[in-house]
Amino acid sequence: MINWKRITLTSTYLSWFFVTSAQRIDVALYPVYTGNDLGLTYSPERSSFRIYAPTAKQVQLLLYTEGSGGSPLTTLELNKAEQGTWTTSLTGDRVGIFYTFRANIDGKWMAEVPDPYATCVGVNGKRAMIVNLEATNPSGWKQDRSPAFAHATDAILYELHVRDASIHASSGIQKKGKFIGLTESKTKSPQGLSTGLDHLKELGITHVHLLPSYDYNSVDESKPEVPQFNWGYDPLNYNVPEGSYATNAKDGVTRIREFKQLIKTFHENGLRIVMDVVYNHTALTQDSYFNQLVPGYYYRQTNDGGFSNGTACGNETASERQMMRKFMLESLKYWVEEYHVDGFRFDLMGVHDIETMNIISEELHKIKPDILLYGEGWTAGPVQLSEDKQALKKNAARLTDIAVFSDDIRDGIKGSVFDHAERGFASGLAGMEETIKFGVVAACQHPQLDYTKIKYAKAPFATQPHHTVTYCECHDNHVLWDKLAISMPDAPEEDRMNMHQLALSIVLTSQGISFLHAGTEFLRSKKGVENSYNAPDSINAIDWSLKEKNIKVFNYVKALIKMRKEHPAFRMTDAKQLSTNIQFDKTSTPGVVSYGINGAALGDSWKKIWVGYNGSAGQQTVTLPAGNWQVFAKDNEVQKGKTKKVSVLKPYSCTILYQQ
Ligand code: CA
């Protein structure tokens, strides 16, 4: 699956280079460092450093008083140590000193870089800083605990960009565009409705999935007064928060403390946090921090010696090589242990190898048994790794407790993300019924499904419902409301609102892990811009005034979330439950999918549940299974207690009935 934002980036970052034959040695021969002290080890008495640079002939440490500019205070030689590493140390308490390394390789001095393991950096991440992490903790950090969370399928994820959340004037938030803007409470839109943190609580989602919040390259942190925007899929320092989201990007400590403050506040308010991580490539290629210390090692090469580019961003990392695998694992553990992060979303996970992903899953679950892991089961181009080793959607069954996004349900609901005019089930396209059923059963095995009719996958790719992320839109491509406008240009707004609500109804009633894109609950638009990765705030910012304008949609989505949380029948934990307790109605009406759930067998207070989706433009009358049905929702509205004409489904609508 091509990810178009990266195609756009390619021209910027693509820089082929040919390594010399001396560098094209078998990387399997490079030593593997087995210790756990790469980078800085700090104490008030001593700061010790260990750098992995097995091909270097000489390595130097340069110390500075500032994070940018000026000359080095001093330059120290590192000593060659075991397993390809180099070490040195400074006595005394050196907190606040900035530093870089440079390696001499093949008789040439490489560029000065912070070590890839740096946990604290100065402005724009060009130099690392000696830090006492204890001193970065906000008050009460030791008592910080993640909210209770039982099963992966209980998750209702909300994908949010830090800047988008608060930068619009209507947010009522003081610290706009900053991590701590999301710690403010009692913030209101001009119409008096809750925004930011209070809105997230009111909506009822379980996890906030933040777009990249590690230190990325594209925004100039030295110019906070200049409006700048980027999604952040261009990693620079993997183990440091992004500086432009901090109130001060220069001092090193502020970004750490403020990101921790955000996480602590989320936890106190019942919200878990997922980080979007991009280990599949680095923003810089030849000049990257990895490549300046160990040229060629961390990346896959093409047969002619150039950088392989399966990410369409100029390079692809080599997770199957021991020191890259170790880097990913230690980086992820660091975010869990130091920042109390509750989950990760792996960008272009298909670039990584299955073995690495399973080691990561095993190790992270040891630290945090209820951690949530999921990723994109695709790449953005051909990678230098055989397909049977890639963490792709089609290999999802071989991933241990790692979910993949279902592009089948995403595009089945609203039409292909690549064919802008294509409609989907919710916008009146017949023939998508089987794909919607595939979404309902979270891409698992179900005896009633005809898998030959599924949009992309022709077989169940998930063995368990928690292997599937159920969604219909994300930051990539058009948001749902724009997609409906583009693919249904002649449809009245009221119809498109119904389509939008039907689409979200399918997401929130289907099995698997639910995923919503921020603002969809009040019809967020990006003004038709598809690839908004560097678009201005006028396109990306969430306009909180829409909440009142589309309060009907908001109230409906909020009620569906509450229903999903109260009724385990929508959150089955095992594929066997799902194949025996979901019964699809035999209907041949195009654009209609309906099914019953045996709630009694699942311990649900609703003994029987019936869900009907009408994606067609006409009113449809269905035959309901026997019994006295109560209404929960009808015609895309919660209408509790209504009992008449429940078998008549309005165009583009969802109906949810139950028997107690
Ligand atoms: Ca940055």
Residues whose N, C-alpha, C, O or C-beta is under 5 A from the ligand:
A	BS01	CA	N124 D215 Y216 N217 V219 E242 G243
